[in-house]
Amino acid sequence: MIVTVTANPAIDRLVPLGSSLERGAVQRTGAAVDQPGGKGINVARVVHAAGARTCAVVPVGPHDALLSTLEPTGLPTRLVPVAHPTRVNLTLAEPDGTTTKLNAPGAGLTGRELDELASAVLRAARGAQWVAICGSLPTDVDPSWYADLLRSLRGSGVRVAVDTSGPALEAVLADPACAPDVVKPNGHELVEILGGDAEAVEADPELAAAAAQRLRAERGPADVLLTLGSTGAVLATAAGSWFCASPPITPRSTVGAGDSSLAGYLLARVAGHDDPTTVATAVAHGSAAAALPGSTPPTPADVDALATPAAEGLGNAPTAKDPSWTA
């Protein structure tokens, strides 16, 4: 079982454009399509499409339009009632696959609602193999909320993945003794933590592997799955570093591609695959998602249709962890 947490869900509204986006112009669009969104929901949809057991823990408002987008997916959920409706994120998709995403902040949650959300996660985690804590936090929620949830989960024996950014990611990685089992940054999110040049990291797998191993050493996560956009991804573990290049695709939307990569990683880990196979599976799922419109989750058939290269080992050996890390 893979449980996902989406504290700040969204309705992802895809608006296809008939031509390239022109600022200040009036343009015609195709019909808009609404899908359930938020990083944890995206991860769970990919896992569900693969036929694996999953449950998405999601806060929902009264008469929430999110429910009408979730119902057709058949996704197993644990819904937590909250006062405010789900935000709407707008994606403008150009014919060449370029996407412009406008994300709303999301309404804040009360202390009681946050407590009920955390309790729902802990109940869903009983007997699960992984809990994936994903996405942004709603407005005015303390950045340490994910870190506090991670500490609460530690006693359950479940493994924890985290995919967030900014202050929430800083808080999760503030205590190496309570680091997650895997974090999934992209190049920009990684350099926000360590410093450096995001474009250089995303273009150079060796540099990316060195940075990912440094994050392991200094901040404590057992694995770092570093997605590099169209370049591919690097997986840094205690055994070493592996890179898998992205297969050739015709990109249609990058929305949710990173979430699909994390889903591929989790599916591979649940199946007991080794590190090279795990990073190749992550890249295959992310690439398959980028070839689909909007935030559509890739199916096994979409993934199998790609000629994903085999992962290659890199020369960056694991770096000794901070001595304060004991997990």
QUIDA-V167247 format. One line per field, one symbol per residue. ss: DSSP state (@ for helix, = for strand, . for the rest). phi: phi as a letter, one per 40 degrees, with the letter a starting at -180 (. if undefined). psi: psi as a letter, one per 30 degrees, with the letter a starting at -180 (. if undefined). A space follows every 10 residues. Layout:
BEGIN
ss=???
phi=???
psi=???
END
This chain:
BEGIN
ss=.=====...= =======... ........=. ..=====.@@ @@@@@@@@@. ...======= ....@@@@@@ @.....==== =.....==== ===.....== ==........ @@@@@@@@@@ @@@@.....= ====...... ....@@@@@@ @@@@....== ===..@@@@@ @@...@@@.. .==..=@@@@ @@@@...@@@ @@@.@@@@@@ @@@@@@@@@. ..=====.@@ @======..= =====..... ......@@@@ @@@@@@@@@@ ....@@@@@@ @@@@@@@@@@ .........@ @@@@...... .==....... .......
phi=.bcbbbcbca ccbcbcccac cbcgccbcbc ccbbbcbhcc cdcccccccc gccaabcacb ccfccdcccc dccgccbbcb cbcbcccbbb bbbcdcgcbb bbbccgccbc dccccccccc ccccccgccb bbcbgcccdg cddccccccd cccdccgccb bbbaagdccd ccccbdcbcc cabbcccccc cccbghbccc cccbdccccc cccccdccbg ccbbcbcbgc chabbbbcci bbbbccccac cbaccgcccc ccccdccccc cgcccccccc cccccccccc cbcfbccccd cccccccccc cbcbcccdbd cdcccbc
psi=kjkkkjfill jjjkjkkflk kjkflkkkla kkkklkakee eeeeeeeeff glklkkkkkk lkhkfeeffe effgkkljkj kleklklkkk kjjlfgfkkk kjklfkklkl eeeeeeeeee eeeffjflek kjjkalllkg kkffeeeeee eefefffkkk kkjalbeeee eegfjffhll fkkilaeeee ffeflajeee effjeeeeee eeeeeeefff kekjjjkhbf eblkjkaffa kkkklklklj kekfkfeeee eeeeeeeeee fglleeeeee eeeeeeeeef flkbhkkkle eeeffkiklk kkklgjlkkk lkffkf.
END
